């Protein structure tokens, strides 16, 4: 079988994602398309606008055969760590090739940059990619992530391909048929109609807006010992002092985050750090995790089920179609992430949402 892999967030699923699926299938005429998808929290450091079950089901309904969850510790960190986790899962799934969107759509140039970037710190890598993007007259958000994919793919048998990205990752124009996920979320916050851009329009609302989590985050930051904050994942270089100081000064999320942003700390870096405080994820806990050897299946169809039956023959591979099949150390983190994600819900809805974590995968015929 020709098996293609894509890495996604679907926050939310939109027409551009449908184009990505169509192109990924056509490039190598694949028999099975596997999507690695972030869970309830995403790489930009925010709660997903709609839960992972709805997003996974939508993906399978629109052309994906299997949706595998990218574990929380990978989904909510830097591009390099995000990519390492995604490529590890694609490798475990025996994928032949992967397809990702690119502003420049020049795979050979991106491969060259990935080799150069391997020896560079993050700041210099970003500057290098931006310089290249300027020469392409495009914005390089996907190219930066693409370079991270290619770094993670070095030594792998997986063959990478790119497709041309048609709009900016951060573009906020939501009136187009193909609008970015950022633009669609922006439109929802303004109570605008986005049906023309996403099939998930009727399911979107502002329930999971990050601002709704601030009362809990503020309480945590003001009540935790500074050393306990320092122990949380991604809290480095005295960030605990900055976070505590601004939590005491600002009563809303936007003002708080803006006060924390600097040349040293980007918005995404601050927000990802806040997620780890919200979920009480410690550095030592991540360091002690068992090797990633499981595929947590969120949704699939008949083609996906047939392919997974082949994968089950692999030694040491765990195909987790139920939550209790995930290794305990990983399961503990994922459950906390789900509990934190449901914070804005009513007690009844929160209980139901947490119970979903234990359900079997979504099966779509």
For each residue, the residues with C-beta under 8 A, 3 or more apart:
1: 31 32 307 310
2: 28 29 30 31 32 96 97
3: 30 31 32 33 34 93 94 95 96 307
4: 24 25 27 28 30 32 33 34 95 96 97 98 99
5: 33 34 35 36 90 93 95 97 98 99 158
6: 20 21 24 33 34 35 36 64 98 99 100
7: 35 36 37 70 83 86 90 98 100 149
8: 17 20 35 36 37 38 59
9: 37 38 42 43 48 181
10: 13 17 35 37 55 56 58 59 181
11: 38 42 48 49 50 55 181 185
12: 49 50 55 58 181 184 185 198 200 203 204
13: 10 17 18 55 58 59 62 198 199 200
14: 17 18 178 179 180 181 184 197 198 199 200
15: 18 19 177 178 179 197 198
16: 19 20 166 167 178 179 180
17: 8 10 13 14 20 21 59 62
18: 13 14 15 21 22 62 63
19: 15 16 22 23 163 166 178
20: 6 8 16 17 23 24 99 101 163
21: 6 17 18 24 25 33 59 62 63 64
22: 18 19 25 26 63
23: 19 20 26 27 99 163
24: 4 6 20 21 27 30 33 99 163
25: 4 21 22 29 30 33 63
26: 22 23 29
27: 4 23 24 30 97 99 161 163
28: 2 4 96 97 161
29: 2 25 26
30: 2 3 4 24 25 27 33 96 97
31: 1 2 3 303
32: 1 2 3 4 65 66 303 304 307
33: 3 4 5 6 21 24 25 30 63 64 65 66
34: 3 4 5 6 64 65 66 67 68 90 93 95 304
35: 5 6 7 8 10 59 64 66 67 68
36: 5 6 7 8 68 69 70 86 89 90
37: 7 8 9 10 52 55 56 59 67 68 69 70 298
38: 8 9 11 41 42 43 48 52 69 70 75 76
39: 48 52 69 70 71 72 75 334 337
40: 47 48 51 52 337 338 341
41: 38 45 46 47 48 72 75 76 275 279 337 341
42: 9 11 38 45 46 47 48 75 76
43: 9 38 75 76 77 79 82 268 272
44: 268 271 272
45: 41 42 76 267 268 269 270 271 272 273 274 275
46: 41 42 210 271 275
47: 40 41 42 208 209 210 213 341
48: 9 11 38 39 40 41 42 51 52 55 208 341
49: 11 12 185 188 204 208
50: 11 12 54 55 200 203 204 208
51: 40 48 54 55 341 353 356
52: 37 38 39 40 48 55 56 69 298
53: 56 57 298 299 356 359 362
54: 50 51 57 58 200 203
55: 10 11 12 13 37 48 50 51 52 58 59 200
56: 10 37 52 53 59 60 67 69 298 299 362
57: 53 54 60 61 299 362 364
58: 10 12 13 54 55 61 62 199 200
59: 8 10 13 17 21 35 37 55 56 62 63 64 67 299
60: 56 57 64 65 66 67 299 300 301 304 362 364
61: 57 58 364
62: 13 17 18 21 58 59 199
63: 18 21 22 25 33 59
64: 6 21 33 34 35 59 60 67 299
65: 32 33 34 60 300 301 303 304 307
66: 32 33 34 35 60 93 297 299 300 304 307 308
67: 34 35 37 56 59 60 64 297 298 299 300
68: 34 35 36 37 89 93 295 296 297 298
69: 36 37 38 39 52 56 296 297 298
70: 7 36 37 38 39 74 75 82 85 86 89
71: 39 74 75 85 292 296 330 333 334
72: 39 41 75 76 279 281 333 334 337
73: 76 77 85 233 281 286 289 333
74: 70 71 77 81 82 84 85 86
75: 38 39 41 42 43 70 71 72 82 85
76: 38 41 42 43 45 72 73 272 275 276
77: 43 73 74 81 82 233 234 272
78: 81 82 122
79: 43 82 83 144 145 148
80: 83 84 122 148 151 152
81: 74 77 78 84 85
82: 43 70 74 75 77 78 79 85 86 145 148
83: 7 79 80 86 87 145 148 149 151 152
84: 74 80 81 87 88 148 152
85: 70 71 73 74 75 81 82 88 89 292
86: 7 36 70 74 82 83 89 90 149 152
87: 83 84 90 91 98 149 152 153 156 158
88: 84 85 91 92 152 292
89: 36 68 70 85 86 92 93 292 295
90: 5 7 34 36 86 87 93 95 98 158
91: 87 88 94 95 156 158
92: 88 89 292 293 295 317
93: 3 5 34 66 68 89 90 295 311
94: 3 91 311 314
95: 3 4 5 34 90 91 98 158
96: 2 3 4 28 30 157 158 159
97: 2 4 5 27 28 30 158 159 160 161
98: 4 5 6 7 87 90 95 149 153 158 159 160 161
99: 4 5 6 20 23 24 27 160 161 162 163
100: 6 7 142 145 146 149 160 161 162 163
101: 20 142 146 162 163 164 165
102: 105 106 107 110 142 143 146 162 163 164 165
103: 133 136 138 139 140 141 142 143 165
104: 109 110 132 133 136 138 140 143
105: 102 162 163 164 165
106: 102 109 110 136 162
107: 102 110 111 160 161 162
108: 111 112
109: 104 106 112 113 132
110: 102 104 106 107 113 114 143 146 147 150 162
111: 107 108 114 115 150 160
112: 108 109 115 116
113: 109 110 116 117 128 129 132 147
114: 110 111 117 118 147 148 150 151 154
115: 111 112 118 154
116: 112 113 119 120 128
117: 113 114 120 125 128 129 147 151
118: 114 115 151 154
119: 116
120: 116 117 124 125 128
121: 124 125
122: 78 80 125 126
123: 126 127
124: 120 121 127 128
125: 117 120 121 122 128 129 144 147
126: 122 123 129 130 144
127: 123 124 130 131
128: 113 116 117 120 124 125 131 132
129: 113 117 125 126 132 133 140 143 144 147
130: 126 127 133 134 140
131: 127 128 134 135
132: 104 109 113 128 129 135 136 140 143
133: 103 104 129 130 136 138 139 140 143
134: 130 131 137
135: 131 132
136: 103 104 106 132 133 140
137: 134
138: 103 104 133 143 165 168
139: 103 133 168 169 170
140: 103 104 129 130 132 133 136 143 144
141: 103 144 145 168 169 170
142: 100 101 102 103 145 146 165 169
143: 102 103 104 110 129 132 133 138 140 146 147
144: 79 125 126 129 140 141 147 148
145: 79 82 83 100 141 142 148 149
146: 100 101 102 110 142 143 149 150 162
147: 110 113 114 117 125 129 143 144 150 151
148: 79 80 82 83 84 114 144 145 151 152
149: 7 83 86 87 98 100 145 146 152 153 160
150: 110 111 114 146 147 153 154 160
151: 80 83 114 117 118 147 148 154
152: 80 83 84 86 87 88 148 149 156
153: 87 98 149 150 156 158 160
154: 114 115 118 150 151
155:
156: 87 91 152 153
157: 96
158: 5 87 90 91 95 96 97 98 153
159: 96 97 98
160: 97 98 99 100 107 111 149 150 153
161: 27 28 97 98 99 100 107
162: 99 100 101 102 105 106 107 110 146
163: 19 20 23 24 27 99 100 101 102 105
164: 101 102 105
165: 101 102 103 105 138 142 169
166: 16 19 178
167: 16 171 173 176 178 179 180 183
168: 138 139 141 171 180
169: 139 141 142 165 180 182
170: 139 141 180 182
171: 167 168 179 180 182 183
172: 180 182 183 186
173: 167 176 179 183
174: 179 183 184 186 187 192 194 197
175: 179 196
176: 167 173 179 183 197
177: 15 196 197
178: 14 15 16 19 166 167 197
179: 14 15 16 167 171 173 174 175 176 183 184 187 194 197 198
180: 14 16 167 168 169 170 171 172 183 184
181: 9 10 11 12 14 184 185
182: 169 170 171 172 185 186
183: 167 171 172 173 174 176 179 180 186 187 197
184: 12 14 174 179 180 181 187 188 194 197 198 204
185: 11 12 49 181 182 188 189
186: 172 174 182 183 189 190
187: 174 179 183 184 190 192 193 194 197
188: 49 184 185 191 192 194 204 205 206
189: 185 186 206 209
190: 186 187
191: 188
192: 174 187 188
193: 187 196 201
194: 174 179 184 187 188 197 198 201 204
195: 198 201 202
196: 175 177 193
197: 14 15 174 176 177 178 179 183 184 187 194 201
198: 12 13 14 15 179 184 194 195 201 204
199: 13 14 58 62
200: 12 13 14 50 54 55 58 203 204
201: 193 194 195 197 198 204
202: 195
203: 12 50 54 200
204: 12 49 50 184 188 194 198 200 201
205: 188
206: 188 189 209 212
207: 212 344 345
208: 47 48 49 50 212 341 344
209: 47 189 206 212 344
210: 46 47 213 214 253 271
211: 214 252 253 254
212: 206 207 208 209 343 344
213: 47 210 216 217 253 278 340 343 344
214: 210 211 217 218 252 253 256
215: 218 219
216: 213 219 220 278 343
217: 213 214 220 221 247 253 274 277 278
218: 214 215 221 222 247 251 256
219: 215 216 222 223
220: 216 217 223 224 277 278
221: 217 218 224 229 243 244 247 277
222: 218 219 244 247 248
223: 219 220
224: 220 221 228 229
225: 228 229
226: 229 230 240 241 244
227: 230 231
228: 224 225 231 232
229: 221 224 225 226 232 235 240 243 244 277
230: 226 227 235 240
231: 227 228 235 282 283 284
232: 228 229 235 273 276 277 280 281 282 283
233: 73 77 273 276 281 282 283 285 286
234: 77 239 269 272 273 276
235: 229 230 231 232 239 240 243 273 276 277
236: 239
237: 264
238: 241 242
239: 234 235 236 242 243 265 273
240: 226 229 230 235 243 244
241: 226 238 244 245
242: 238 239 245 246 260 265
243: 221 229 235 239 240 246 247 260 273 274 277
244: 221 222 226 229 240 241 247 248
245: 241 242 248 249
246: 242 243 249 250 256 259 260
247: 217 218 221 222 243 244 250 256
248: 222 244 245
249: 245 246 256 259
250: 246 247 255 256 259
251: 218 255
252: 211 214 255 256
253: 210 211 213 214 217 256 257
254: 211 257 258
255: 250 251 252 258 259
256: 214 218 246 247 249 250 252 253 259 260
257: 253 254 260 261 267 270 271 274
258: 254 255 261
259: 246 249 250 255 256
260: 242 243 246 256 257 265 270
261: 257 258 265 266 267 270
262: 265
263:
264: 237
265: 239 242 260 261 262 269 270
266: 261 269 270
267: 45 257 261 270 271
268: 43 44 45 271 272
269: 45 234 265 266 272 273
270: 45 257 260 261 265 266 267 273 274
271: 44 45 46 210 257 267 268 274 275
272: 43 44 45 76 77 234 268 269 275 276
273: 45 232 233 234 235 239 243 269 270 276 277
274: 45 217 243 257 270 271 277 278
275: 41 45 46 76 271 272 278 279 340
276: 76 232 233 234 235 272 273 279 280 281
277: 217 220 221 229 232 235 243 273 274 280
278: 213 216 217 220 274 275 340 343
279: 41 72 275 276 333 336 337 340
280: 232 276 277 336
281: 72 73 232 233 276 285 286 333 336
282: 231 232 233 285 286
283: 231 232 233 286 287
284: 231 287 288
285: 233 281 282 288 289 329 333
286: 73 233 281 282 283 289
287: 283 284
288: 284 285 329
289: 73 285 286 292 329 330 333
290: 293 327 329 330
291:
292: 71 85 88 89 92 289 330
293: 92 290 316 317 318 327
294: 317 318 319 320 325 326 327 330
295: 68 89 92 93 311 317 318 319 320
296: 68 69 71 320 323 326 334
297: 66 67 68 69 300 308 319 320 321 361
298: 37 52 53 56 67 68 69 361 362
299: 53 56 57 59 60 64 66 67 361 362 363 364
300: 60 65 66 67 297 304 305 308 361 362 363 364
301: 60 65 304 305 363 364 365
302: 305 306 365
303: 31 32 65 306 307
304: 32 34 60 65 66 300 301 307 308
305: 300 301 302 308 309 363
306: 302 303 309 310
307: 1 3 32 65 66 303 304 310 311
308: 66 297 300 304 305 311 312 319
309: 305 306 312
310: 1 306 307 313
311: 93 94 295 307 308 314 317 319
312: 308 309 317 319
313: 310
314: 94 311 317
315:
316: 293
317: 92 293 294 295 311 312 314
318: 293 294 295 325 326 327
319: 294 295 297 308 311 312 325
320: 294 295 296 297 323 325 326
321: 297 325 360 361
322: 325 358 360 361
323: 296 320 326 331 334 357 358 359
324: 331 358
325: 294 318 319 320 321 322
326: 294 296 318 320 323 330 331 334
327: 290 293 294 318 330 331
328: 331 332
329: 285 288 289 290 332 333
330: 71 289 290 292 294 326 327 333 334
331: 323 324 326 327 328 334 335
332: 328 329 335 336
333: 71 72 73 279 281 285 289 329 330 336 337
334: 39 71 72 296 323 326 330 331 337 338 357
335: 331 332 338 339 357
336: 279 280 281 332 333 339 340
337: 39 40 41 72 279 333 334 340 341
338: 40 334 335 341 342 353 354 356 357
339: 335 336 342 343 354
340: 213 275 278 279 336 337 343
341: 40 41 47 48 51 208 337 338 353
342: 338 339 345 349 350 353 354
343: 212 213 216 278 339 340 350
344: 207 208 209 212 213
345: 207 342 349 350 353
346: 349 350
347: 350 351
348: 351 352
349: 342 345 346 352 353
350: 342 343 345 346 347 353 354
351: 347 348 354 355
352: 348 349 355 356
353: 51 338 341 342 345 349 350 356
354: 338 339 342 350 351 357
355: 351 352 358 359
356: 51 53 338 352 353 359
357: 323 334 335 338 354
358: 322 323 324 355
359: 53 323 355 356
360: 321 322 363
361: 297 298 299 300 321 322
362: 53 56 57 60 298 299 300
363: 299 300 301 305 360
364: 57 60 61 299 300 301
365: 301 302
